[in-house]
Amino acid sequence: MTRAQTLHVDEWVAQIQRGEVRAVSRALTAIENGEPAAAELIQKLFTHTGNAYSVGITGAPGTGKSTLVDKLAAHYRGAKAAVGVIAVDPSSPFTGGAILGDRIRMQSHHADAGVFIRSMATRGSLGGLAQATSDAALVLDAAGKQYILIETVGVGQGEVEIVRLADCTVVVLMPGMGDDVQNLKAGLMEIADIFVINKCDREGADRFEEQLRAMLSIASERDGWRPPIVRTIATDNKGVVELAGAIEKLREHQNAAVNRRAKKAEYWRHRLVEMLEQRVVSQIVGTRGGEERLKALAGEVAERKKDPYAAVEEMLKERVR
């Protein structure tokens, strides 16, 4: 990288630290598109991160996650806290871009400089969390956001990966979705730090809560924490203060935990493995002729002329040479 380019990135970093919206937007676009400058940008920003508290909001589609995120952001803004929102949307099969457009659903914050909202595409990532989401959260952290709310797509078992990224994982449920608690996946039960029963004015809410409490009573505590249940009606802004209070209690509990550093290290161990995997694939497939070689080997495997293990070994050996 030339001296001029380095100076450009240094100024970019300074703009992000000042919270300039255009600079933050450019950074997130560069991260999503995998631009070369993105890696250096994150490297320079990294020492300025670690101050924000991230809250993952997950759950089945239709439970009102976006409305809840909107109201929670408004609550934090009422306390003068700077807020970042990352809404992870399904990808368009044509453009690869986000198609739900959560910014449309959070228009009440469009004129508030203290709230930055970004929709990001999953781009096929398992469970709906893009690989770029972690880097995007780092940018918002460096930009001075005190709370980062990450709303996930809520499409299946892969949603458990939010627990690796967020400091707090909120699982949003609602009564009347079929067989109620029996439909809860074991993974969601295990990752939740807080359960929210949204739309609790619906019929069957009391029975639903009783079933959920019964399930939680036989589940073991994680690090001395038993997930509380918060009832909300997000559309009416009811229960949002209680949810924010539960999040703060968890934060205090985590700050007092003796294994806090070990849990952070485990998160970064997982992230480093992911980054290594991406780098190796990029180096093998991204080289000249790599994609063509991959397609040729895939054809041989499909025709049973070669087994997949031998194909992978062949590509690795070719890369070494």
C-alpha positions in Angstrom: 0.0 0.0 0.0 1.4 3.4 -0.9 2.0 6.2 1.5 -0.9 8.2 0.0 -3.2 5.2 0.6 -2.0 4.8 4.1 -2.7 8.5 4.9 -6.2 8.0 3.3 -6.9 5.1 5.7 -5.6 7.0 8.7 -7.9 9.9 7.9 -10.7 7.5 7.4 -10.0 6.0 10.9 -10.1 9.5 12.4 -13.4 10.2 10.7 -14.9 7.0 12.1 -13.7 7.8 15.6 -15.4 11.2 15.3 -18.6 9.3 14.4 -19.0 10.8 11.0 -21.9 8.9 9.3 -20.5 8.9 5.8 -17.2 7.5 6.9 -18.9 4.7 8.9 -21.2 3.9 6.0 -18.2 3.7 3.6 -16.4 1.4 6.1 -19.4 -1.0 6.3 -19.8 -1.1 2.5 -16.0 -1.9 2.2 -16.4 -4.7 4.7 -19.4 -6.2 3.0 -17.7 -6.0 -0.4 -14.5 -7.5 0.9 -12.5 -4.5 -0.3 -8.7 -4.7 0.4 -8.8 -1.5 2.4 -11.3 -3.0 4.8 -8.7 -5.3 6.5 -6.3 -2.5 7.2 -9.1 -0.3 8.4 -10.1 -2.9 11.0 -6.5 -3.4 12.0 -6.1 0.3 12.7 -9.5 0.6 14.5 -9.2 -2.5 16.6 -7.3 -0.9 19.5 -10.1 1.7 19.8 -12.8 -1.0 20.3 -14.0 -3.0 23.3 -16.2 -0.4 24.8 -19.6 -1.1 23.3 -22.1 -3.7 24.6 -23.6 -5.8 21.9 -27.1 -7.3 22.2 -28.2 -10.0 19.8 -32.0 -10.2 19.1 -33.1 -13.5 17.6 -36.2 -15.6 17.2 -38.7 -16.8 14.7 -39.9 -14.5 11.9 -43.1 -12.7 12.8 -42.3 -12.4 16.5 -41.8 -8.6 16.3 -38.0 -8.4 16.5 -37.6 -5.3 14.4 -40.2 -3.4 16.4 -38.6 -4.5 19.6 -35.2 -3.3 18.4 -36.7 0.0 17.3 -38.2 0.6 20.8 -35.1 -0.6 22.6 -33.0 1.8 20.5 -35.4 4.6 21.4 -35.0 3.7 25.1 -31.2 3.9 25.0 -31.4 7.2 23.1 -33.7 8.5 25.9 -30.8 7.9 28.2 -28.5 9.8 25.8 -26.6 6.6 24.8 -25.3 6.3 21.2 -26.7 3.3 19.5 -25.8 1.2 16.4 -28.2 -1.3 14.8 -27.2 -4.1 12.5 -30.2 -5.8 10.9 -29.0 -9.0 9.2 -31.4 -9.6 6.3 -31.8 -12.5 3.9 -29.9 -12.0 0.7 -31.4 -11.2 -2.7 -30.7 -14.2 -5.0 -30.0 -11.7 -7.8 -27.9 -9.0 -6.2 -26.7 -10.5 -3.0 -28.0 -7.5 -1.2 -30.3 -7.2 1.8 -34.0 -7.4 0.8 -36.1 -6.7 3.9 -34.7 -3.2 4.5 -35.0 -2.8 8.2 -34.2 0.9 7.9 -37.7 1.3 6.5 -39.2 -0.3 9.6 -37.1 2.1 11.9 -37.8 5.4 10.2 -38.5 7.1 13.6 -34.7 7.3 14.0 -33.8 8.6 10.5 -33.1 12.1 11.7 -31.3 11.1 14.9 -27.5 11.3 14.5 -27.1 9.2 17.7 -28.5 6.2 16.0 -26.8 4.4 13.1 -28.9 1.7 11.3 -27.5 -0.7 8.7 -29.1 -3.6 6.9 -26.6 -6.3 6.0 -27.1 -9.3 3.7 -26.5 -12.8 4.9 -25.0 -13.8 1.6 -25.7 -17.4 2.2 -24.0 -17.5 5.6 -25.2 -20.3 7.9 -27.9 -19.2 10.2 -28.1 -15.7 8.7 -25.1 -14.1 10.3 -22.8 -12.6 7.7 -19.1 -13.1 8.2 -18.8 -9.3 7.9 -21.2 -8.7 10.9 -18.4 -9.0 13.4 -16.2 -6.4 11.6 -19.2 -4.1 11.2 -19.8 -4.3 15.0 -16.1 -3.3 15.5 -16.6 -0.3 13.3 -19.6 0.9 15.2 -17.8 0.3 18.5 -14.9 2.4 17.3 -17.4 5.1 16.2 -18.4 5.5 19.8 -21.7 3.5 19.8 -22.3 2.4 23.4 -24.9 -0.2 22.5 -24.9 -2.3 19.3 -28.2 -4.1 18.6 -27.9 -7.0 16.2 -31.1 -8.3 14.8 -30.8 -11.7 13.1 -33.0 -13.2 10.4 -34.4 -15.9 12.6 -34.5 -18.7 10.1 -33.3 -21.9 11.8 -30.9 -23.8 14.0 -27.9 -21.8 12.7 -29.2 -18.8 14.7 -27.2 -20.1 17.6 -24.1 -18.5 16.2 -25.3 -15.1 17.5 -24.2 -16.2 20.9 -20.5 -16.1 19.8 -20.8 -12.5 18.6 -23.2 -10.8 21.0 -22.5 -10.0 24.7 -26.1 -10.7 25.4 -28.5 -12.9 23.4 -32.2 -12.1 23.6 -34.6 -14.8 22.2 -37.9 -13.3 21.2 -41.0 -15.6 21.3 -44.7 -15.0 21.0 -47.7 -17.1 22.1 -49.9 -18.8 19.5 -47.2 -20.1 17.2 -48.4 -23.7 16.8 -47.3 -26.0 19.6 -45.9 -23.2 21.7 -42.9 -24.1 23.8 -42.7 -27.6 22.4 -41.6 -26.0 19.1 -38.6 -24.3 20.7 -35.4 -25.7 19.3 -32.9 -26.9 21.9 -30.3 -24.6 20.5 -32.4 -21.5 21.2 -33.1 -22.7 24.7 -29.4 -23.1 25.3 -28.2 -19.8 23.9 -30.7 -17.4 25.4 -29.5 -15.0 28.1 -33.0 -13.4 28.2 -36.3 -14.6 26.9 -38.9 -12.1 25.7 -42.5 -13.0 25.2 -43.6 -10.3 22.8 -47.2 -9.7 21.8 -48.1 -10.9 25.3 -51.6 -9.5 24.9 -52.4 -12.4 22.6 -54.5 -15.3 23.9 -52.5 -18.0 25.6 -49.7 -15.8 26.9 -50.1 -16.9 30.5 -50.0 -20.6 29.6 -47.1 -20.0 27.3 -45.1 -18.3 30.1 -45.9 -21.1 32.5 -44.6 -23.7 30.0 -41.5 -21.7 29.4 -40.8 -21.3 33.1 -41.3 -25.1 33.6 -38.7 -25.8 31.0 -36.2 -23.3 32.4 -36.7 -24.7 35.9 -35.1 -28.0 34.8 -32.4 -26.4 32.8 -29.0 -25.9 34.4 -27.7 -22.4 35.0 -24.9 -21.1 32.8 -22.1 -19.4 34.8 -24.6 -18.7 37.6 -27.1 -17.0 35.4 -30.7 -18.2 34.9 -32.4 -16.5 31.9 -35.3 -14.2 33.0 -38.5 -13.9 31.1 -39.7 -10.5 30.1 -43.2 -9.8 28.7 -43.5 -7.1 26.1 -45.9 -5.5 23.7 -43.4 -3.8 21.5 -45.9 -2.0 19.4 -47.2 -0.2 22.5 -43.7 0.2 24.0 -44.7 -1.9 27.0 -42.0 -4.0 28.7 -39.1 -2.3 27.0 -37.9 -0.6 30.2 -38.0 -4.0 31.9 -36.0 -5.6 29.0 -33.4 -2.9 29.2 -33.2 -3.6 33.0 -32.7 -7.3 32.4 -29.9 -6.6 29.9 -28.1 -4.3 32.5 -28.4 -7.0 35.2 -26.7 -9.5 32.8 -24.0 -7.0 32.0 -23.3 -6.5 35.7 -23.3 -10.3 36.2 -20.8 -10.7 33.4 -18.5 -8.0 34.6 -18.3 -9.8 38.0 -17.7 -13.2 36.5 -14.3 -14.7 37.1 -14.1 -16.4 33.7 -15.0 -13.3 31.7 -11.6 -13.2 30.0 -11.7 -16.9 29.1 -15.0 -16.5 27.4 -13.7 -13.6 25.3 -10.7 -15.6 24.4 -12.9 -18.5 23.3 -14.9 -16.1 21.1 -11.7 -14.9 19.4 -10.4 -18.4 19.0 -13.5 -19.2 17.0 -13.2 -16.0 14.9 -9.5 -16.7 14.2 -10.4 -20.2 12.9 -13.1 -18.6 10.7 -10.6 -16.1 9.3 -8.0 -18.8 8.7 -10.6 -20.8 6.7 -11.5 -17.8 4.6 -7.9 -17.0 3.9 -7.0 -20.5 2.9 -10.1 -20.8 0.6 -9.3 -17.4 -0.9 -5.7 -18.3 -1.6 -6.6 -21.6 -3.2 -9.7 -20.6 -5.2 -8.9 -16.9 -5.7 -5.6 -17.6 -7.5 -5.4 -17.5 -11.3 -7.2 -20.6 -12.6 -8.3 -21.6 -9.2 -12.0 -21.3 -9.8 -11.7 -23.3 -13.1 -9.7 -26.0 -11.4 -12.4 -26.2 -8.6 -15.2 -26.6 -11.2 -13.2 -29.3 -13.0 -12.6 -31.2 -9.8 -16.3 -30.8 -8.8 -17.3 -32.3 -12.2 -15.0 -35.3 -11.6 -16.4 -35.9 -8.1 -20.0 -35.6 -9.5 -19.2 -38.3 -12.1 -17.6 -40.4 -9.4 -14.3 -40.3 -11.2 -12.7 -38.9 -8.0 -13.6 -38.9 -4.4 -14.0 -35.5 -2.6 -11.2 -36.1 -0.2 -8.8 -36.8 -3.0 -10.0 -33.6 -4.8 -9.4 -31.4 -1.8 -5.9 -33.0 -1.2 -5.1 -32.3 -4.9 -6.0 -28.7 -4.6 -4.0 -28.3 -1.5 -0.9 -29.9 -3.0 -1.2 -27.7 -6.1 -1.3 -24.6 -3.9 1.8 -25.8 -2.1 3.7 -26.2 -5.4 
